[in-house]
Amino acid sequence: MDLAARFASAARALDRFDESATLAIPEVLGRDVALLRFQLAFETIWKLSQGLAEERHAVTVGSPKMAARFALQVGWLTEDEAVAALRMAEDRNLIVHVYLDALADDVAARLPVHRRLMRTWLDRMLADRPPEP
């Protein structure tokens, strides 16, 4: 997937994640939808970061945590935001255990912070994207 498509995919996934905060559905179902949309948005954001790292900086980024550390190095994230992004990656890994209600509730409580961080990360990558040919 080229970078333009990755930018579009990340923006779409993040918009859908934002939308999940306003869905009028039963509480547990709403939580689970929000968690899945978080996971999708996170995947598209870190993979966009991965693609930009390779194309713009000739750096191989092989994992979400490496993507957060690289984003710190190039200024897409501040130090505090990079720490939060590492926590976000851990939360993404925990989602496979969504059947544990207490764990799902803990991660869901952090979703507003994750949503804002992903929006910031995407906006900064957009500002650093290569010019259109």
C-alpha positions in Angstrom: 0.0 0.0 0.0 1.4 3.4 -1.0 1.8 6.2 1.5 -1.2 8.2 0.2 -3.4 5.1 0.8 -1.9 4.6 4.2 -2.7 8.2 5.2 -6.3 7.8 4.0 -6.7 4.4 5.7 -5.3 5.8 9.0 -7.6 8.9 8.8 -10.6 6.7 8.1 -9.8 4.3 10.9 -9.3 7.1 13.4 -12.6 8.8 12.3 -14.4 5.5 13.0 -12.7 5.2 16.3 -13.9 8.7 17.2 -17.4 7.7 16.1 -17.4 4.7 18.5 -17.4 7.2 21.4 -20.9 8.4 20.3 -22.6 5.1 19.4 -26.0 4.6 21.1 -25.7 0.8 21.8 -25.7 -1.3 24.9 -22.7 -0.5 27.2 -20.7 -3.8 26.9 -21.3 -4.0 23.2 -20.3 -0.3 22.9 -17.1 -0.9 24.9 -16.2 -3.9 22.7 -16.8 -2.0 19.5 -14.7 0.9 20.8 -11.9 -1.5 21.7 -11.9 -3.1 18.2 -12.0 0.3 16.5 -9.1 1.4 18.8 -7.1 -1.7 17.6 -7.8 -1.0 14.0 -6.9 2.7 14.3 -3.7 1.9 16.2 -2.7 -0.6 13.5 -3.1 1.9 10.7 -1.3 4.7 12.6 1.8 2.7 13.5 2.0 1.1 10.1 1.8 4.6 8.5 4.6 5.6 10.8 6.5 2.5 9.6 5.9 3.4 6.0 7.0 7.0 6.5 10.1 5.9 8.4 11.2 3.7 5.5 10.3 6.0 2.6 11.3 9.3 4.1 14.1 8.3 6.5 15.4 4.9 5.1 14.8 3.4 8.6 13.2 0.0 9.2 10.6 0.0 11.9 9.4 -3.5 12.8 7.0 -3.1 15.6 4.6 -0.6 17.2 7.0 0.2 20.0 9.8 0.8 17.6 7.4 3.1 15.6 6.7 5.1 18.8 10.4 5.4 19.6 11.1 6.5 16.0 8.3 9.0 16.1 10.0 10.5 19.1 13.3 10.8 17.3 11.8 12.6 14.3 9.5 14.9 16.3 6.1 13.3 15.5 5.8 12.6 19.3 7.1 14.4 22.3 8.9 12.4 25.0 5.7 12.2 27.1 3.6 11.3 24.1 6.1 8.5 23.1 5.7 7.0 26.6 2.0 7.2 26.2 2.3 5.6 22.8 4.2 2.7 24.3 1.4 2.3 26.8 -1.1 2.4 24.0 0.8 -0.4 22.3 0.6 -2.5 25.5 -3.2 -1.8 25.6 -3.5 -2.9 22.0 -1.8 -6.2 22.9 -4.2 -6.7 25.9 -7.3 -6.5 23.7 -7.0 -10.1 22.7 -8.1 -10.7 26.3 -11.3 -8.7 26.0 -13.3 -11.6 27.4 -11.9 -10.4 30.8 -14.3 -7.7 31.6 -12.1 -6.0 34.2 -9.3 -5.8 31.7 -11.5 -4.6 28.9 -12.9 -1.9 31.2 -9.4 -0.7 32.2 -8.3 -0.4 28.6 -11.6 1.3 27.6 -11.1 3.9 30.3 -7.9 4.9 28.6 -9.4 5.2 25.1 -10.1 9.0 25.1 -6.4 9.6 25.9 -5.4 7.1 23.1 -7.8 8.7 20.7 -6.2 12.2 21.2 -2.7 10.8 21.0 -3.4 9.0 17.7 -4.9 12.2 16.3 -1.8 14.1 17.3 0.5 11.5 15.9 -1.4 11.4 12.6 -1.5 15.2 12.3 2.3 15.5 12.8 2.9 12.7 10.2 0.6 14.5 7.8 2.7 17.7 8.3 5.9 15.7 7.5 4.5 13.7 4.5 6.2 13.7 1.2 4.9 16.3 -1.3 2.4 15.0 -3.9 4.0 14.4 -7.3 
